[in-house]
Amino acid sequence: MGEGFTDTPERGGHGQVGHVPVLLKEAIDFLAVRRGGTYIDATVGLGGHSYEIARRLGAPGRLIGVDKDLSALEKAGVRLQVSGVREGVVGRSSLRSAQGELSTVVGKDSEQTAATGNELTDWPSVELRHGSFADLASDRRPATVDGLLADLGVSSLQLDDAARGFSFQAEGPLDMRMNTQSGETAEQVVNQVDEVTLANLIYEFGEERRSRRIARAIVRSRPIRSTAQLADVVSAAARPMNQAERRIHPATRTFQALRIFVNRELDDLRDLLKAAPQLLKPGGRVVIISFHSLEDRIVKDAFREGVKQGHYRLLTKKPVTASEEEIDRNPRSRSAKLRAAERL
């Protein structure tokens, strides 16, 4: 099933050296991290971007990391030397727990390491919060943040775990929730939503032209319990018609649509972009990495509107994309687009 195909694009590729943050150098350069500043990584994941931000902040600085995925936060906590992560409660960095020793970053075959003893003598306060970045505006006072980074989409940690249900490359339950502790699963959506609504969400969030045909096939095949079963149903209903369509698996757009719907990804992104001008200090920067046209369009429009309203100066007239070298090293970076703006 799906051999030779790739799943929906995602952040933080997982290659020969473990977790690889996408557009890492570019993101850090555009953030222009100020020593002693306050920065938010709105999608901390395994902490790749956060680690580089923390290194530049130094002891006077403050880093706030947010993610819906508790398992990712716990792994990031090892790398960022955070003592604990709890629902809605801040976990602060603990120098004593590190004892100056190297800690291996959690992640299969990873060769990257956590903060060393020398770094920890000049390590910022780190807070990790389990929840959605859409709630940031209610948690922070206006004009208190020097930089905000969001690396959107599903992470390699989630995609590579068949039990999470994000991928059609391996048999797994139809879950797709980034926060496994709340919300409806993709299985519930697939089996309970009426055909018209299902077709509409596949069209809107997957940009799938054959959404009606796919929704009809799904409804007729109920109950659908696994990723493999769903992929087979969609593949039979939406066979590729030309060479361009053969480059991606027929189920790619449907899986993307269900994931976005289940996790309210676009709504959360709009909320974050609405909050960003309020949170940032003058001169503060917002950097967003997106992985498909729906996200990128929302970011582009929000930044342009911010310019019109006098909130922003655009730092990227066109989106920044991965170099050929990065794509060779991490093929999942191919679809990444970075946009950045500075608060006026």
N, C-alpha and C positions, 0 to 999 in steps of 0.2 A: 504493500500500500504506500503510494506516494514516494517510492524510491527515486532519488535524483531530484526531488523537489525540495524547496525550502519553505519553512513556515512563514507566518506573517513577520515582517521586520520588527526588531526589538533593540532595546538599549543594552549596552554592556555585553558584548559578545563573549563567547566561551570557546576558546581555541586551545592551542597546545600549551599555553602558559596560564591557563585559568581565566579568571575574570578580567576582561579587557575593557576599560571605560572607553566609550566612543568619543572621538573628537576631544580627547583630554587636554592636549596642549592648547587647542583653540579656545576651549571653554575657559580655561584658567587665564589665558591671555586677555580675553574679552572681559572677564570679571575684574581684572586688575586689582587683585586682592591687596587690601591695605592692612598692614600690621596693626593689631589692636582693634580691628573693626568687628562688626557683627554681620555674619553671613548665614543665609539659609540655603541648604540643599533640600529642595522640596521633594526629591525622589532619591533618597540616599542609597537605596539598593544595597550592594555589598561594600559601599564606602569608597569606591575608587576616586571619584571626584572629590568627595569630602576629605579624604586623606591629604590630597594635594592642597586643598584650601587650608586645612588645619596647619600644615607645615609652614605656610606663609603667614598665618595669623599671629603666631607666637603666644606667649603666656597672657598678654593683656587682652587677647581676642576672644571671641565667642562664636561658636558654630552650632547651628540648630539643624538637625537632620530629621526629616519627616518621611514616613513611608507607610503604606497600607499593609504591607507584608511584614508580619511580626517575625517570621523566621529570617527574613533578610536583615531586619534591624538587629537581631541578636548576633548574626554573623558580622555585621558592620561594627557592632559594639566591641568585638574582639580586636578588630583592626584599629579602631579609634580610641581604644582604652577607656570604654565607658563601663561603669560599674553595674548598670542594670537598665532594662527597658520595661516599662509597665504601661498599661493602657491609660492614656491621658496624663501620664506622670513623667516628669523629666528624669532622665538618668544622667548624672554628671560624671565627667571624667575622673578617674581615680589613679593618681600617680603611684600610690602604694601598691595597688594590685599588680602593676607591671613589674616592679622590682628590678627595673633596668634590663629585663631579659627580652630577647626577640620572641615575638609571638607569630606563628604562621597564620596567614590569612585563611579563613575558612573558605574552601572552594577546591574542587577536584583538580589535582595536578598544578595547583597554584604555586608560583615561585616568588610571589610578592610577599612582603612581610609587614607586620604592624609597626607602630612607632617604636623606635629604639630607645634605650635609656637616655642617650644624649638628647634625642628629640624631645623626650618627655620633660626635660628640665625647662623647656621653652614651649610647652604644649598648651593650647587654648582650652577654655572651658567648653566642653562638648555636651550637647543635649540631644537625645534621640527621642522622638515622639511617634507613637503608633497612632496613625490616623490619616486623614486626607489632607493634602495641601490646600484644599478649598477652604479649610477652616483657619488658615493662617491670619487672615485679617482680624478675626475676633480675638486672637491670642496675643497680638503684638500692638504696641502703641504706634501711632503714625510717625513716619519719618525717623525710624530708629534702626533701619537696616542699610548696610553698605552694599550688599550684593545678594542677588537671588538667582539660583540655578535650578532648572528643571530639565531632567533627561527623561522624556516621555516614553510611553509604551510598556510592553511586557519585557521583563529582564530575562537574561539567559538562565538565571537560577530558576525562574518559574517555567520557562519553556522547556528546559532539559529534564524537569521532573514530571514524568508521565502521570503521577498521581494528582497533579494540579489541573490537568485537563486542558492545557492551553494549546497543545500540539497534536496534529494528526499523524505525526511520524511514529507514534507508539500508542499501544492500547492503554487507555486510562479512563477514569470517570469523567463525566461532563461537568466539571466544576467551574473553572475559569475565574474564580474570585481571587483578587489580589489580597483582600482581607478575608481569610477563611472563617472568621468568627462571626460574620454578619452578611446579610443580603441574600438574594435569591441566586441559585446556581444556574449555569447554562442549561443543565438538564431540565430544571423547572421551566425555563423559558421555552425550550424546544418542545416540551410536551404539553404545556398549558396555554400558551399564547395562541389566539385565534389566527387563522391563516392570513388574513389581510394585514394584521398588525405585524406578524412575522415577516411577511414579504416587504413591508415598508421599512422595517428596521434593517433588514439585510441590504436593501437598496440604499438607505440613507447612510448607514455606518460602514457598509462594505463596498459601496459604489458598484454593486453587482447588478448588471443589466438583466440578468436572468432570475431575478429575485422571486417573481411570482411562480415560475416553474419550480424553483428550489423549495419554496415554502409549501407548495402543493405536495411535492414528493415527501417532505418531512412530515406533514400532517398525515399522509396516507401510511407512513411507515411507523407511526407511533405504536408503542413506546420506544424511544431511542435512549439508550443508557450509557453508551461509551463513545469516546472520540472516534474510534475506528468505525463504528456503525454509522455515525453521522457523516464521516468523510465518505464512506461508500455510498450512502444515500445521495449526498450532494454530487458526487462524481458521476453517478449514473444519470442524474437529472441535468447536469450542466457539462456535458462533454466538450472539450476544446474544439473550436470550429476552424482555427487557423494556427499558424506557427507561433504568432505572438501570444496567443492564449495558452499554448502548450508549455510556455516557459515557467508558468506557475501552476501549482496544483489547483484543480477546479474548486476545492473546498477552502482555499486560502481566504477569499473575501468573506465568505460566510463565517468562518472562525473569527476573523477580525471583527466583523459586525457584532457577533454575540459577545465577544470579550469587551468591546467598547460599551455596549449596552449594559451588561451585567455590572461593570465597574463605574458607570457614569463618567467615563473618561473625558468626554468633550465638555460636559457640564462643569466638571471640576476644573478643567483647563480654563474655561471662560471665567470662573470665579477667581482663579489665581491671577489671571491677567487683569481682572478688575481691581483686585486688591493691591497689585504691585505698585502702582503710582502712589498709593497711600502709605505703603510700608517703607519705600525707599527714601533715603536722605537725598538732598541735592548732590548730584555727582555719583549717586549710587547706580549700580548697573543690574540689569536683568538679562539673563542668557537662557534661551530655550532651545533644546534639541528635540526635534520632532522626527517621525519616521514614516509618515504618510501624508498625503495631500490634504486630508481633512484637518489634521492638526496644524500643518504648516499654514494653511489658509486662515485659520482662526488667529494664529500668532501674528501673521503678516498684517491682517486687518486691524488687530488690536494695537499694534505698534504704530501703524499709520494714523489711526484715530488719536492715539496719544500724542503724536507729533502735531496734529491739527489743533488739539486742545492745549498745546504748550507744555505738556508733561514731559516729553521725551525729545532726545536727539538720537536719530538712528545711527547705529554703529555699523550696520550691515545693510547696504542697499539691496544686495542680493544674498540669498542664503549661502553660508559657508558649508562646503561638503568635504567629505573625507578624501585624502590624497590617495593616489594609486598604491602607494606603499602601505597605507593603513588598510585599504581594501584587501590587498594581498594577505596581510597579516590577520585581518578580521573581516571576512566577507560580509558579515551582518552590518558593517558600517556603511555599506554602499548606499543605502537609502536615507541615511541621516542628513538632516538639514539644521544648521544652527543659525539663529537670528539673535541679535543683541541690540539693546537700547540703553541710553543713559538718562537718568532723571535730571531735569532742569531745575 
